[in-house]
Amino acid sequence: MNDFGDIAVIADQIQNDIRPVTFELLGAARELAGKLNVKVRAIVMGHQLGSIPTTLIHSGADEVYVVDQPELAEYTTLPYRRAAISVIDSFDRVPHIVLCGATTLGRDLAPRIAAHYEVGLTADCTELDIGEYEHKGKADPAKVGMYHNCLYAIRPSFGESLKARIIGPWKNPQMATARTGALIPCKPDTSRTGKIIPVKVDFKPDDFRVKVIETVRKVSSGADLLKAKIIVSGGFGLGGPEGFDTVRDLASIFKESAVGSSRKAVDAGWIPYDHQVGQTGKTVRPEVYIALGISGAIQHRVGMSNSRVIIAVNKDEEAPIFQFAHYGIISDLFEVAPLLKKEFQKSLAAAGAAR
Ligand SMILES: Cc1cc2nc3c(=O)[nH]c(=O)nc-3n(C[C@H](O)[C@H](O)[C@H](O)COP(=O)(O)OP(=O)(O)OC[C@H]3O[C@@H](n4cnc5c(N)ncnc54)[C@H](O)[C@@H]3O)c2cc1C
């Protein structure tokens, strides 16, 4: 082990359901930990967490710090902040890196942790890496020099047209949040072993300035976008909300499929926001992404360009989507979609995988 700290991942769970971003963060943390020769420490907070700590070990954590107390049954900022900081302070050394999901929970909690330790925080990363940095700026002579093993927090920038590599090597922990769907989880391995360490937190009366009176949960119809193996997505080229019937019809033939959308179709009110893919929507990574009548603007591309195979149908041969689609069909989507459906149905039937 190295003489600098480990990597801490704050697990994101709602009602004892671990959010997919947690597994993705653990996957990335394992890669980084391999480069640094340090441990991955997951921190999970909540109440009646059951088998979650074990699942985190199977998913890449070496140690899981568990705060399981009734005060944490529902997420509120101050008790979770107190719990996270108590756990980090209980470590034998300051973590080198702390990672959170760029989720509602992570976006609220991570800045509180960063402010407590007076460190920087890079939000909404799509890649994480380790590297070195030479600081030549003369403004603060004390900072000039070579920094090794810096966290490279990488995220789209300047209207998503550039990838910025952001570093904050001056003080640990180096912190980042990552978008759901951007990082790659490890394959779960039930034979992995690790340590589960319970931590008891002493809350202060001030931590309970906000009281949750009632939580009303809405099940999002687009949530399965993150799990879908095949996404059929529609854009403004659909011409109206009824155009999504064509999209749904094609999606319906595949198992584990979902319907996605461009923002322009969402803004037009043709489909709810939770179907939106892109910079201000979801980041997806399916096996196949079929884009019908989507131009391929950079803000859409950043949300789906990691799909394994991209098939685009657009009647404009100059559409930007053809620059990064694996297969492009220059034609009217309403003519092509039924033909695709027929051909896919034939192949699925031949493979015995029809829905
Ligand atoms: C800050 C910011 C954030 C944004 N976030 C997102 C985001 O998260 N997701 C997102 O998608 N966008 C986002 N956008 C918007 C983005 O810039 C584009 O405006 C949007 O993606 C365009 O949607 P579209 O491709 O459906 O529409 P258009 O650009 O209008 O493209 C429609 C396409 O359909 C084709 N077409 C028309 N009729 C047919 C037909 N019958 N058959 C085949 N093809 C046809 C046209 O040739 C055209 O290429 C964001 C923009 C900003 C400024």
The ligand as a MOL file (V3000), in Angstrom:
LIG
                    3D

  0  0  0     0  0            999 V3000
M  V30 BEGIN CTAB
M  V30 COUNTS 53 58 0 0 0
M  V30 BEGIN ATOM
M  V30 1 C -27.5800 23.7780 -22.6610 0
M  V30 2 C -28.2470 22.8450 -23.6230 0
M  V30 3 C -28.5470 21.5690 -23.2150 0
M  V30 4 C -29.1330 20.6750 -24.1050 0
M  V30 5 N -29.3920 19.4050 -23.6820 0
M  V30 6 C -29.8710 18.5050 -24.5880 0
M  V30 7 C -30.0920 17.1370 -24.2090 0
M  V30 8 O -29.9010 16.7330 -23.0690 0
M  V30 9 N -30.5380 16.2990 -25.1630 0
M  V30 10 C -30.8020 16.6790 -26.4490 0
M  V30 11 O -31.2230 15.8470 -27.2530 0
M  V30 12 N -30.6270 17.9760 -26.8070 0
M  V30 13 C -30.1980 18.8910 -25.9170 0
M  V30 14 N -30.0550 20.1830 -26.2900 0
M  V30 15 C -30.6220 20.6060 -27.5870 0
M  V30 16 C -29.7480 20.2920 -28.7830 0
M  V30 17 O -28.8480 21.3600 -28.9890 0
M  V30 18 C -30.5960 20.1240 -30.0600 0
M  V30 19 O -31.3950 21.2730 -30.2290 0
M  V30 20 C -31.5320 18.9060 -29.9950 0
M  V30 21 O -30.8100 17.7440 -29.6390 0
M  V30 22 C -32.1300 18.7080 -31.3810 0
M  V30 23 O -33.1010 17.7150 -31.3310 0
M  V30 24 P -33.4810 16.8970 -32.6290 0
M  V30 25 O -32.2590 16.2660 -33.1890 0
M  V30 26 O -34.6120 16.0240 -32.2700 0
M  V30 27 O -34.0660 18.0410 -33.5760 0
M  V30 28 P -33.4890 18.6860 -34.9030 0
M  V30 29 O -32.1360 19.2370 -34.6880 0
M  V30 30 O -34.5420 19.6040 -35.4020 0
M  V30 31 O -33.3300 17.4600 -35.8840 0
M  V30 32 C -34.3950 16.7530 -36.4340 0
M  V30 33 C -33.7980 15.8210 -37.4680 0
M  V30 34 O -34.8150 15.0140 -38.0010 0
M  V30 35 C -34.5670 14.8420 -39.3870 0
M  V30 36 N -35.8570 14.5010 -40.0160 0
M  V30 37 C -36.9470 15.2920 -40.1890 0
M  V30 38 N -37.9590 14.5670 -40.6950 0
M  V30 39 C -37.4920 13.3080 -40.8760 0
M  V30 40 C -38.0510 12.1050 -41.3880 0
M  V30 41 N -39.3370 12.0410 -41.7830 0
M  V30 42 N -37.2700 11.0020 -41.4670 0
M  V30 43 C -35.9710 11.0230 -41.0670 0
M  V30 44 N -35.3910 12.1400 -40.5800 0
M  V30 45 C -36.1370 13.2570 -40.4580 0
M  V30 46 C -33.9890 16.1560 -39.8410 0
M  V30 47 O -33.2100 15.9800 -41.0200 0
M  V30 48 C -33.1480 16.5650 -38.6520 0
M  V30 49 O -31.8010 16.1280 -38.7660 0
M  V30 50 C -29.4660 21.0900 -25.4200 0
M  V30 51 C -29.1610 22.3940 -25.8230 0
M  V30 52 C -28.5550 23.2590 -24.9440 0
M  V30 53 C -28.2210 24.6440 -25.3970 0
M  V30 END ATOM
M  V30 BEGIN BOND
M  V30 1 1 1 2
M  V30 2 1 2 3
M  V30 3 2 2 52
M  V30 4 2 3 4
M  V30 5 1 4 5
M  V30 6 1 4 50
M  V30 7 2 5 6
M  V30 8 1 6 7
M  V30 9 1 6 13
M  V30 10 2 7 8
M  V30 11 1 7 9
M  V30 12 1 9 10
M  V30 13 2 10 11
M  V30 14 1 10 12
M  V30 15 2 12 13
M  V30 16 1 13 14
M  V30 17 1 14 15
M  V30 18 1 14 50
M  V30 19 1 15 16
M  V30 20 1 16 17
M  V30 21 1 16 18
M  V30 22 1 18 19
M  V30 23 1 18 20
M  V30 24 1 20 21
M  V30 25 1 20 22
M  V30 26 1 22 23
M  V30 27 1 23 24
M  V30 28 2 24 25
M  V30 29 1 24 26
M  V30 30 1 24 27
M  V30 31 1 27 28
M  V30 32 2 28 29
M  V30 33 1 28 30
M  V30 34 1 28 31
M  V30 35 1 31 32
M  V30 36 1 32 33
M  V30 37 1 33 34
M  V30 38 1 33 48
M  V30 39 1 34 35
M  V30 40 1 35 36
M  V30 41 1 35 46
M  V30 42 1 36 37
M  V30 43 1 36 45
M  V30 44 2 37 38
M  V30 45 1 38 39
M  V30 46 1 39 40
M  V30 47 2 39 45
M  V30 48 1 40 41
M  V30 49 2 40 42
M  V30 50 1 42 43
M  V30 51 2 43 44
M  V30 52 1 44 45
M  V30 53 1 46 47
M  V30 54 1 46 48
M  V30 55 1 48 49
M  V30 56 2 50 51
M  V30 57 1 51 52
M  V30 58 1 52 53
M  V30 END BOND
M  V30 END CTAB
M  END
